Amino acid sequence: KAGVTQTPRYLIKTRGQQVTLSCSPISGHRSVSWYQQTPGQGLQFLFEYFSETQRNKGNFPGRFSGRQFSNSRSEMNVSTLELGDSALYLCASSPKGQGGSEAFFGQGTRLTVV
Amino acid sequence: AQKITQTQPGMFVQEKEAVTLDCTYDTSDPSYGLFWYKQPSSGEMIFLIYQGSYDQQNATEGRYSLNFQKARKSANLVISASQLGDSAMYFCAMREGQGGSEKLVFGKGTKLTVNP
């Protein structure tokens, strides 16, 4: 069974640009969550999607948005990038509602804003 | 107040020895789950072990075991027979509630170094 796949692995963007990151969950998993990891703030929850609906949202500005498609794949978008958005963005996949309680992460997308 | 506390920023252990990484948590929800993840320098978060609040026995997965002490709100990770490849950051995390949000709250992590 394939794991959680995040693309791209690395990104370099300029301040003011926007970026879209992609996450394909484990087959059969319907819940996808996104996290931002920085040296200063650690791992922080961004949002969670289940069956194409946002179920929970962390304390991030509206520049951060996401969506989930009918095949459970999810994208997150950051508009008007700031230097402080440089981080490792991790996506987690959970079976939710299908038994099992584990949450599995992808390899992450490392975003650098210059 | 922090929900997950990892008091050891760094730990050192000799190869083949056992090591315990500490984690305490704070919640008033009777239903919760506790997780441990390993993060090598590559960045990937590798799931190690899960303990549900209603689980009667401590979780074990190979060389990993979770020492769950509910009354003390403690969920320490024990790694037996440490290997050089165990050198990494280790994060404890909690998910509150059941059937609701999948949101995980993480501790600040412990950097484990295994010496040959």
Contacts between the chains, C-beta under 8 A, distances in Angstrom:
chain1	res1	chain2	res2	distance
A	31	B	102	4.9
A	33	B	102	5.3
A	33	B	103	6.6
A	33	B	104	7.2
A	35	B	104	7.6
A	35	B	106	8.0
A	42	B	106	6.2
A	42	B	107	8.0
A	42	B	108	5.3
A	42	B	109	7.1
A	43	B	91	6.8
A	43	B	93	7.9
A	43	B	104	7.9
A	43	B	106	4.0
A	45	B	103	5.0
A	45	B	104	6.8
A	45	B	105	7.3
A	48	B	101	6.0
A	48	B	102	5.3
A	48	B	103	5.9
A	50	B	102	7.5
A	55	B	100	8.0
A	55	B	101	5.9
A	55	B	102	7.7
A	56	B	101	4.4
A	56	B	102	7.7
A	56	B	103	5.3
A	58	B	103	7.7
A	88	B	43	5.4
A	90	B	43	8.0
A	90	B	45	5.9
A	92	B	45	7.7
A	92	B	102	7.4
A	92	B	104	7.1
A	94	B	102	4.8
A	96	B	102	6.0
A	97	B	99	7.9
A	101	B	33	5.4
A	101	B	50	5.8
A	101	B	52	6.3
A	101	B	95	7.8
A	102	B	35	7.6
A	102	B	47	5.7
A	102	B	50	5.3
A	103	B	35	6.7
A	103	B	47	7.0
A	103	B	95	7.4
A	103	B	102	6.4
A	103	B	104	6.3
A	104	B	47	5.4
A	105	B	37	7.2
A	105	B	44	6.7
A	105	B	45	3.6
A	105	B	46	7.6
A	105	B	47	7.2
A	106	B	44	7.3
A	107	B	42	7.1
A	107	B	43	6.4
A	107	B	44	4.3
A	108	B	43	4.7
A	108	B	44	6.5
A	108	B	45	7.6
A	110	B	43	6.6
